[in-house]
Amino acid sequence: MGHLKSTNKPSRWQNWSDSVRGTPKQIWMPKRDSELIEGIEEHAREGRHMRVVGDGHSFTPLAQTDDVLISLDNLQGIIAVDPDRGTAVVRAGTRLKLLGDQLQKHGVAQENLGDINVQSIAGAISTGTHGTGVRFGSIATQVVGLTLATASGELIRCSETERPDVFKVAQVSLGALGVIVDVTLRVVPAKRLHFVSRRERVDNVLANLDRYKRENSHFEFFWMPYTPWAQVKFLNETDDPPSPGNVFGTLNKIVLENGLYWLLSETARIAPPTSRTISRISALGIASVSETDYSHRLFATPRVVKFQEMEYNIPAEHFPVVLAEIRAVMAREKFNVHFPIECRFVHGDDIWLSPAYQRESAYIAIHMYKGMPYERYFRAIEPIYQQYGGRPHWGKMHTLDAATLAARYPRWDYFRRVRAALDPNGAFLNDYLRRLLDADAPITPATSLYSGESSPAQ
Ligand SMILES: Cc1cc2nc3c(=O)[nH]c(=O)nc-3n(C[C@H](O)[C@H](O)[C@H](O)COP(=O)(O)OP(=O)(O)OC[C@H]3O[C@@H](n4cnc5c(N)ncnc54)[C@H](O)[C@@H]3O)c2cc1C
């Protein structure tokens, strides 16, 4: 969304996949922290409603607003790095690519990332964005502290030791508490990774699943629908120097992988019954790659071809059966889809609204090329996730309501209680969040849920 401009006139906004649109009355891009903090309080006092947007890469209407859309594009960059303590304080609007480049100049890096790097750091943590690797949590687990500006003009610094009641809520907050101003990240010494990608029979991948997960720092695979094939990806630390020829490699990724894939995808859109053939062609085109580079450059892949996506977190032990059921439904229903199914594995965490809360997790994502109908496909797969205790990725499409979410998240009411305390007039709620969080319903007394723990914000 690097194209946003400050304006006081109603103007159109849409997210990356165009699944969400809005006409904010104002797009506000403060240039200083003080302007941001004072402006939030002023807007709240005037009864305005605000949503912050990062890079608009969420498929759900989290950032949607017809009032004030706040962008922190003018507030980017690293504030301080402490390599000895292994921490970096970064402005909330900083894009992950810029963050990676700047951290590297200080000889440090984020320990893990997702598969793109265009999101803002605050946007990424707020929806529980994750990468892959059973020894790594989602990106929000790298956060050891943050500063939150609330509707009352308060600036709350929180961490495990300072206002811990707010911290566990603010690490994954859906932007529903206020505006994150800066984030303190745990960082690791800059590292190089060896990246290997190849085509493999999906049955072979499943037979070796535990070993692949255990023996590689980062392992994921993409099953190509209607084929016996998967693309497997492994990333492991190495002392080898970066591979030469990365300019061609990047060009290859953009022009060949994305360009050719776009052509194939357009064919599928124009003639949907060709989807299964196109999936087979794509499977045959999976190249063997072996490449070494700094971690922040290797985690991310350019994503030029647009799509809609649904992704769920499921308990890791249910992964084989969930994938088997998805494959069975696809074989039966023969949806017109050629986009692969992405499978990743993440360490559990202790963040109240993190989909990986208190469980070793697998993520399974389904995609549909933008412009092709996705509803029937997503509607058929979602109940399978549900049956196995699935929790949706907050930034990706799902149909869960507040009652179902409350049953999936032991700390649900605690979250609602802290949110209501920090933003009693709902300055940061939009229609979607109001519904999702059932924000107007009474809140269960927290004591019944949290006896023995620090009590939530009053
Ligand atoms: C092509 C593509 C690839 C993706 N790959 C992955 C992946 O590999 N792994 C994964 O887990 N997800 C992935 N996603 C999902 C994506 O990471 C999340 O939706 C993420 O939240 C988007 O970040 P953003 O900066 O665009 O935030 P936005 O979508 O703009 O906002 C997300 C949320 O963050 C809030 N927010 C933003 N800034 C602030 C702030 N300063 N203070 C408070 N709240 C704030 C917003 O209000 C909103 O609620 C992908 C999405 C796309 C489109």
The ligand as an SDF file (V2000), in Angstrom:
LIG
                    3D

 53 58  0  0  0  0  0  0  0  0999 V2000
    0.6270  -12.2680   -0.5140 C   0  0  0  0  0  0  0  0  0  0  0  0
    0.4340  -12.4820    0.9580 C   0  0  0  0  0  0  0  0  0  0  0  0
    1.3090  -13.3130    1.6330 C   0  0  0  0  0  0  0  0  0  0  0  0
    1.1490  -13.5300    3.0040 C   0  0  0  0  0  0  0  0  0  0  0  0
    2.0220  -14.3670    3.6350 N   0  0  0  0  0  0  0  0  0  0  0  0
    1.8240  -14.6590    4.9540 C   0  0  0  0  0  0  0  0  0  0  0  0
    2.6850  -15.5760    5.6410 C   0  0  0  0  0  0  0  0  0  0  0  0
    3.6550  -16.0870    5.0850 O   0  0  0  0  0  0  0  0  0  0  0  0
    2.3780  -15.8660    6.9190 N   0  0  0  0  0  0  0  0  0  0  0  0
    1.3150  -15.3260    7.5740 C   0  0  0  0  0  0  0  0  0  0  0  0
    1.0600  -15.6560    8.7190 O   0  0  0  0  0  0  0  0  0  0  0  0
    0.5170  -14.4190    6.9620 N   0  0  0  0  0  0  0  0  0  0  0  0
    0.7620  -14.0660    5.6810 C   0  0  0  0  0  0  0  0  0  0  0  0
   -0.0540  -13.1470    5.0590 N   0  0  0  0  0  0  0  0  0  0  0  0
   -1.0140  -12.4110    5.8860 C   0  0  0  0  0  0  0  0  0  0  0  0
   -0.3820  -11.1090    6.3830 C   0  0  0  0  0  0  0  0  0  0  0  0
    0.8950  -11.3300    6.9220 O   0  0  0  0  0  0  0  0  0  0  0  0
   -1.2360  -10.4890    7.4930 C   0  0  0  0  0  0  0  0  0  0  0  0
   -2.5420  -10.2710    7.0480 O   0  0  0  0  0  0  0  0  0  0  0  0
   -0.6280   -9.2000    8.0400 C   0  0  0  0  0  0  0  0  0  0  0  0
   -1.4090   -8.7590    9.1090 O   0  0  0  0  0  0  0  0  0  0  0  0
   -0.5410   -8.0980    6.9990 C   0  0  0  0  0  0  0  0  0  0  0  0
    0.2780   -7.0520    7.4670 O   0  0  0  0  0  0  0  0  0  0  0  0
   -0.0300   -5.5580    7.0220 P   0  0  0  0  0  0  0  0  0  0  0  0
    1.1170   -4.7010    7.4510 O   0  0  0  0  0  0  0  0  0  0  0  0
   -0.4270   -5.5110    5.6060 O   0  0  0  0  0  0  0  0  0  0  0  0
   -1.2480   -5.2150    7.9750 O   0  0  0  0  0  0  0  0  0  0  0  0
   -2.7560   -4.8210    7.6030 P   0  0  0  0  0  0  0  0  0  0  0  0
   -3.3720   -5.9400    6.8560 O   0  0  0  0  0  0  0  0  0  0  0  0
   -2.7690   -3.4890    7.0010 O   0  0  0  0  0  0  0  0  0  0  0  0
   -3.3710   -4.7740    9.0830 O   0  0  0  0  0  0  0  0  0  0  0  0
   -3.4900   -5.9470    9.8320 C   0  0  0  0  0  0  0  0  0  0  0  0
   -3.9650   -5.6040   11.2350 C   0  0  0  0  0  0  0  0  0  0  0  0
   -2.9190   -4.9360   11.9330 O   0  0  0  0  0  0  0  0  0  0  0  0
   -3.4260   -3.7510   12.5030 C   0  0  0  0  0  0  0  0  0  0  0  0
   -2.3320   -2.7860   12.5940 N   0  0  0  0  0  0  0  0  0  0  0  0
   -1.4790   -2.3920   11.6280 C   0  0  0  0  0  0  0  0  0  0  0  0
   -0.6200   -1.4760   12.1240 N   0  0  0  0  0  0  0  0  0  0  0  0
   -0.9550   -1.2940   13.4230 C   0  0  0  0  0  0  0  0  0  0  0  0
   -0.4540   -0.4640   14.4760 C   0  0  0  0  0  0  0  0  0  0  0  0
    0.5910    0.3610   14.3090 N   0  0  0  0  0  0  0  0  0  0  0  0
   -1.0500   -0.5210   15.6860 N   0  0  0  0  0  0  0  0  0  0  0  0
   -2.0890   -1.3440   15.9210 C   0  0  0  0  0  0  0  0  0  0  0  0
   -2.6030   -2.1470   14.9530 N   0  0  0  0  0  0  0  0  0  0  0  0
   -2.0360   -2.1110   13.7260 C   0  0  0  0  0  0  0  0  0  0  0  0
   -4.5410   -3.3250   11.5700 C   0  0  0  0  0  0  0  0  0  0  0  0
   -5.4250   -2.4310   12.1980 O   0  0  0  0  0  0  0  0  0  0  0  0
   -5.1720   -4.6670   11.2540 C   0  0  0  0  0  0  0  0  0  0  0  0
   -6.0220   -5.0320   12.3070 O   0  0  0  0  0  0  0  0  0  0  0  0
    0.0850  -12.9000    3.7110 C   0  0  0  0  0  0  0  0  0  0  0  0
   -0.7980  -12.0550    3.0270 C   0  0  0  0  0  0  0  0  0  0  0  0
   -0.6290  -11.8540    1.6590 C   0  0  0  0  0  0  0  0  0  0  0  0
   -1.5880  -10.9590    0.9320 C   0  0  0  0  0  0  0  0  0  0  0  0
  1  2  1  0
  2  3  1  0
  2 52  2  0
  3  4  2  0
  4  5  1  0
  4 50  1  0
  5  6  2  0
  6  7  1  0
  6 13  1  0
  7  8  2  0
  7  9  1  0
  9 10  1  0
 10 11  2  0
 10 12  1  0
 12 13  2  0
 13 14  1  0
 14 15  1  0
 14 50  1  0
 15 16  1  0
 16 17  1  0
 16 18  1  0
 18 19  1  0
 18 20  1  0
 20 21  1  0
 20 22  1  0
 22 23  1  0
 23 24  1  0
 24 25  2  0
 24 26  1  0
 24 27  1  0
 27 28  1  0
 28 29  2  0
 28 30  1  0
 28 31  1  0
 31 32  1  0
 32 33  1  0
 33 34  1  0
 33 48  1  0
 34 35  1  0
 35 36  1  0
 35 46  1  0
 36 37  1  0
 36 45  1  0
 37 38  2  0
 38 39  1  0
 39 40  1  0
 39 45  2  0
 40 41  1  0
 40 42  2  0
 42 43  1  0
 43 44  2  0
 44 45  1  0
 46 47  1  0
 46 48  1  0
 48 49  1  0
 50 51  2  0
 51 52  1  0
 52 53  1  0
M  END
$$$$
